[in-house]
């Protein structure tokens, strides 16, 4: 069925059929460090009607703790760490669930959030921000050394990507037997600032695919890996969840893959013309301009 | 037919059937800045028998002029610029042949060689080594500006890859109407030093694919784009050429795509077990350990 524009005619039946609203963050709740207008009121209203609210973000730069701080700093003081699922957390959970040995190390191309989540899960992460200023130079008779005990490389969004990290990660994946290659997510671009889009984790992950000839295990959206945590936590069915996001190929596809209802907001990377373009084959159930529309529709007669 | 090990039994018929030997460089002629043993004698011998010698390299770090200097510095003094085809040159030729407007600019993720070849062809290259120390920071209310007059982004091997260059190239490809995305080549790794492999242009090119959701035009091997120059230059048939290389998926595939005879040398990235692995489906006509074997086989009774 073609996506329906959210309206006073269809809003109430959607709202009543949902127990848990899953929100993407970048482009839905905020753009960079700027809160999107009307988000705070809409979230308060949804909660006041007894609905659960969860934030599911592919952005792995921060840990769940750091995201809770960001919500607070933007005035969304009621959001707790337990309501946040980040792909940084998902990467650590993937290793834990798969009994990744605690004596093996993990090389990280990505932000502090991944390192912190690995540490909380009891693992040792190498690389990350600590390797941002390192140089890898081609010198005769000199060997670029890597830790043979690295058993997984986790790749996420890394604005400090460099050749040192790429060589380190590539050597681990190509030369350490059985080394896992895990991607937090593969978003092509994201609204890292309020003014424009920037290369996302898809850029760094694809770079590693290009040098290793390997495909990664993806733990973020549209993979439904994170859904297991949600189902366990809320003891609900996915059909009574609604995924609200700004990206078709991650958020909406994630919702569809999991069997949720889906609502696209046009406040992020997807425009109405992108959505309605003939070339697009990912169609949400509903779409609207912004999360703030929920407040308007709830108040409408 | 399964690849034949080069031997005194099959060498002379191969040698006599070929007018022009095409040599890859990294892993065939040199590793990093170290000449592979016996290469100089083998090249002299091939020339002394009246054969043409051409060097076809995917490594875009240098221009043809810079490669001629490298050959000289390694003692291969007879190699001229006209005998060298580099993917840096191929990128410039691709634009020239396709009448890329001289008033448009080209953003380069890659080395000085690409910038120099563009300049020789009459074009203005931006980026390259000049952007290696630049930082791209996510700041609120601040726009990362790019030149709207960039009509092509050329991506090659870049050991100084950074987020600034990736954001610049991504913005050009995504936002400048009709902007071309050209890859010098997509080698996963290469022997940039004598001791080990390093991420190749495939790494940087895939990074751009990941952020732009676009596939590039590839001008280096295994694309046969460079073959047109060779055919025009030597007025010969491709069946009387032999491509000598160390990579199956670039060199040998290039030779096969063009209809050349193919000889794999095991002095670079491909081992005999890689070659004979069941999973490999690119089979050269012949293989041998190193270019220096040509001297031994020529001298054998």
Interface residues (C-beta under 8 A of the other chain):
Chain A: X32 X33 X34 X136 X137 X138 X139 X140 X141 X142 X143 X144 X158 X159 X160 X161 X162 X163 X166 X167 X170 X171 X174 X186 X188 X189 X192 X193 X194 X195 X196 X197 X198 X199 X200 X202 X203 X204 X205 X206 X207 X208 X209 X210 X211 X212 X213
Chain B: X32 X33 X34 X136 X137 X138 X139 X140 X141 X142 X143 X144 X158 X159 X160 X161 X162 X163 X166 X167 X170 X171 X174 X186 X188 X189 X192 X193 X194 X195 X196 X197 X198 X199 X200 X202 X203 X204 X205 X206 X207 X208 X209 X210 X211 X212 X213
